[in-house]
Amino acid sequence: VGINDYTRLNGEHIKDLQKLIGDSNVALDEEKREAYSYDEVARTYWEEDYLAEVVLFPETSAHVSSILKYAYDNYIPVTPRGAGTGLSGGAIPVEGGIVISFEKMNRIIEVDQKNLSITVEPGVVTAEITRAAREVDLFYAGDPCSGDASFIGGNVSENAGGNKVVKYGATGASVMALEVVLADGSVHWFGGKRRKDVTGYDLVHLFVGSEGTLGVITKIILKLVPLPGKVVDLLVPFPDSETAIDFVPRIIIEGKVIPSSIEFIDHNSLILAERYLNNTLPYDDAGAHLIIELEGSDPERLADEYERIGDLCMENGALEVFVADNRTMRDKLWKARKCIAEAIMAFYPRYSLEDIVVPTDKIPELLKGTEMICEKYGLKSPNFGHVGDGNVHVNLLFEEEPANWRQILYAALDDLYKLTYGLGGTLSGEHGIGLKRKKNTPLVLDEKIIEITKKIKSVFDPRNILNPGKIVP
Ligand SMILES: Cc1cc2nc3c(=O)[nH]c(=O)nc-3n(C[C@H](O)[C@H](O)[C@H](O)COP(=O)(O)OP(=O)(O)OC[C@H]3O[C@@H](n4cnc5c(N)ncnc54)[C@H](O)[C@@H]3O)c2cc1C
C-alpha cells in the first residue's frame, strides 16, 4: 500500500486494541506517544516531525501476535521499539500507526548451562544478560557501549557491534534462534539450540539486522562462552592517530593473540571524555590512545601476552604503556571510552554520530579525508571507535551554528559516505540504516541488490506494515 492508504486509528480501533492486550497496555497520551516516537538521533536532525498514534506494551508473544494480526487485517503500520537508543532513526514511526514497546517483555527465560545458551525476551537490557550469565560463570560477549540501556531485541535487530567484535563477532554471531511474529500475526521459531545448521537458507541471520522490517522478534536464544578468568586492559598513548592505527594489525600478526577489544580514541575525543567525566587520563596531550584488552584463564600466560604486546607497542612508536589489571582501573578506562558519544550529545546541540566501516588498512586515509571534509564545511570531528574491526565513529559537529546548519551537515555526510565507499567501506558497521541513511543506500547497494531487498521485504511483509519507510528508498 502507498503512504496514504494506511488506516488512521479511530476510537473503535483503540477499543479493539485495548480488548486484545488490556487497557493498561495501551498508551494514548500525546506526551508519551512523542517520547516513544524518536530514538537517540537528535530530534533537530529531522526536517519533519513524527508521531505514533498509539503505543502498545505487550506482555507476551500471544499479545504481539494478536496486535500484528489486527494491524495486518486493518492496514495499520507497526514500528517495533527497543530502548530507543538507536542512532539511525530505526524506531521512528514514519507513517504513524502503532509503536510496540517491549519494555514489559523483559524476562530471562532460561540459562542453559549444558547447551551454553540463554533464552530471553526482547525487552531484556543487554547488561542484564551479561549479569545473568556471569552468575553461572558464563559470558555473553555482546558489548555495545549502550549496553546498560539498550534492549537485546534492539541489538539483534541492528546486529549491534561494540567493543568485543574483534574476538567474538557482532551480536549476530551469538544468535542461535529467534521466535518471530510475522506480519500476518503467525508465530514461528527460526533456528534452535544448535551449533550448526544448513537445513535450508539461514533465515535466522536474515532477521538479524533487519531493523524490524521483516518480523517482530519475541524470543531470542543466545550463545554463551566460558567467563574469562582474568582481563587486563592496556592503555597506550601514541603521538598521532596514524601511528596508532598503523600498529593495529601488528597486534594480531606479530603479537600472535586476538585481543577481546582494540579501541581507538583520538585527542579531541579524549578531551571530551575528560570534560564530561570531570576526570583525567594519562598522556591526555597525546595525539591518540589505543585500548587493548586481553583475557584468559591462566594469569601467567596472560601476563606473558600483555608484556609481549606492551613491548610491541613501544617498538612501534607508543609513548608509554599503562596496564589496568584491576576492576577500578579498568572501570575508569572504559567509562572514558564509553562516554564519548554521550559527551558529544551533551556538549554539542548540532551533530551527527556516524559508524562508517572501512577495511582496517584504510582508516588513516579515512581520517585524512574526514579532516578535509571538516575544513570544507567548517566542522569539527572527534573520532573514536572499534579500530580492530575498521568501524570508526567519525562524528561531525558544529562549534558554531550557521543558519543553514542542517543543509551543511547533510552535504558533509554525503561527502563522508562517498569517501567511505571509495575506500571500500560502507555506511554503517553497527548502528544500521534506519531512516537516517536510507537515501544514501543507492550509493553502496546497486540497483539489483535494492530490487532483491524490496522483494525479500514483500515476501515477509506483503502489506508493507512492518516499520515502513526504512532501509531502502
Ligand atoms: C551512547 C550510545 C552508545 C552506543 N554504542 C553502541 C555500540 O557500541 N555499538 C552499537 O552497535 N550500537 C551502539 N549504539 C546504538 C544503539 O544502542 C544500538 O543500535 C542498539 O542495538 C539499539 O537498541 P535499542 O533497544 O535501543 O533499539 P531501538 O533504538 O529501540 O530500535 C532499533 C531498531 O530495532 C528494531 N527493533 C527493536 N526491537 C525489536 C524487536 N523486538 N523486533 C524487531 N525489531 C525490533 C526497531 O524497529 C529499530 O529499527 C549506541 C547508542 C548510544 C546512544
The ligand as an ORCA input file, in Angstrom:
! r2SCAN-3c Opt
* xyz 0 1
  C      25.702      6.404     23.930
  C      25.425      5.347     22.883
  C      26.399      4.393     22.615
  C      26.155      3.400     21.646
  N      27.106      2.453     21.414
  C      26.872      1.469     20.521
  C      27.856      0.455     20.279
  O      28.924      0.403     20.885
  N      27.568     -0.486     19.356
  C      26.379     -0.478     18.672
  O      26.168     -1.364     17.847
  N      25.456      0.467     18.880
  C      25.650      1.434     19.780
  N      24.695      2.401     19.996
  C      23.444      2.380     19.215
  C      22.287      1.588     19.855
  O      22.450      1.487     21.253
  C      22.175      0.197     19.235
  O      21.794      0.312     17.874
  C      21.186     -0.723     19.944
  O      21.285     -2.009     19.368
  C      19.735     -0.260     19.836
  O      18.958     -0.993     20.767
  P      17.584     -0.407     21.306
  O      16.984     -1.427     22.205
  O      17.750      0.935     21.875
  O      16.735     -0.360     19.949
  P      15.865      0.805     19.302
  O      16.676      2.012     19.028
  O      14.617      0.997     20.095
  O      15.471      0.099     17.922
  C      16.447     -0.211     16.984
  C      15.829     -0.980     15.810
  O      15.425     -2.274     16.235
  C      14.059     -2.521     15.899
  N      13.543     -3.373     16.973
  C      13.651     -3.189     18.313
  N      13.115     -4.241     18.968
  C      12.664     -5.110     18.022
  C      12.018     -6.378     18.066
  N      11.725     -6.993     19.222
  N      11.699     -6.983     16.891
  C      12.002     -6.406     15.699
  N      12.593     -5.197     15.613
  C      12.937     -4.564     16.754
  C      13.446     -1.130     15.825
  O      12.294     -1.130     14.984
  C      14.576     -0.329     15.230
  O      14.593     -0.476     13.833
  C      24.916      3.394     20.944
  C      23.945      4.366     21.234
  C      24.193      5.331     22.184
  C      23.114      6.339     22.462
*
